């Protein structure tokens, strides 16, 4: 997968588990992102963190993040 096939997403961590991170990307718009699909971002996620992560473009489209 090339970097052109990825999308950068910014948001606020609302919840994190071992498997996924719940991110609020816009006010009221929350999405779960599987950790295994985050190609670049912080190693640890804590509630309230402002983050920027890189995910596959197909996932961004699927979750309504491909604007």
C-alpha positions in Angstrom: 0.0 0.0 0.0 1.5 3.4 -1.0 1.1 6.5 1.1 -1.3 7.9 -1.5 -3.7 5.1 -0.5 -3.8 6.5 3.1 -5.7 9.3 4.7 -4.7 11.5 7.7 -7.5 11.9 10.2 -7.5 14.3 13.2 -9.8 14.0 16.2 -10.3 13.6 19.9 -10.0 10.2 21.6 -13.3 9.4 23.3 -12.5 5.8 24.3 -9.7 3.2 23.6 -9.5 -0.6 23.9 -6.8 -3.0 23.0 -8.5 -3.5 19.7 -9.7 -0.1 18.6 -9.9 3.6 19.3 -13.2 5.7 19.3 -12.4 9.1 17.8 -14.6 12.2 17.6 -13.7 13.7 14.2 -16.4 16.4 14.2 -18.7 17.5 16.9 -21.0 14.5 17.4 -19.4 12.4 14.7 -17.6 9.5 16.4 -16.0 6.5 14.6 -14.2 3.4 15.7 -10.8 2.7 14.1 -9.2 -0.7 14.6 -5.6 -0.3 15.9 -4.3 -2.8 13.4 -5.3 -0.4 10.6 -3.6 2.7 12.0 -0.4 3.0 10.0 0.9 6.0 11.8 -0.1 7.7 15.1 0.6 7.6 18.8 1.4 4.2 20.4 -0.9 5.0 23.4 -4.3 6.6 23.3 -5.9 8.3 26.3 -9.4 9.8 26.6 -9.3 13.5 25.6 -6.1 13.3 23.6 -6.0 15.3 20.4 -4.5 13.0 17.8 -3.6 12.7 14.1 -3.5 9.2 12.6 -3.0 7.7 9.2 -5.5 5.0 8.1 -6.2 3.3 4.7 -8.2 5.4 2.3 -10.8 2.6 1.9 -11.4 2.7 5.6 -11.8 6.5 5.6 -14.4 6.2 2.8 -16.2 3.4 4.7 -16.4 5.5 7.9 -17.3 8.7 6.1 -14.0 10.4 6.6 -12.8 10.8 3.0 -13.6 14.6 2.6 
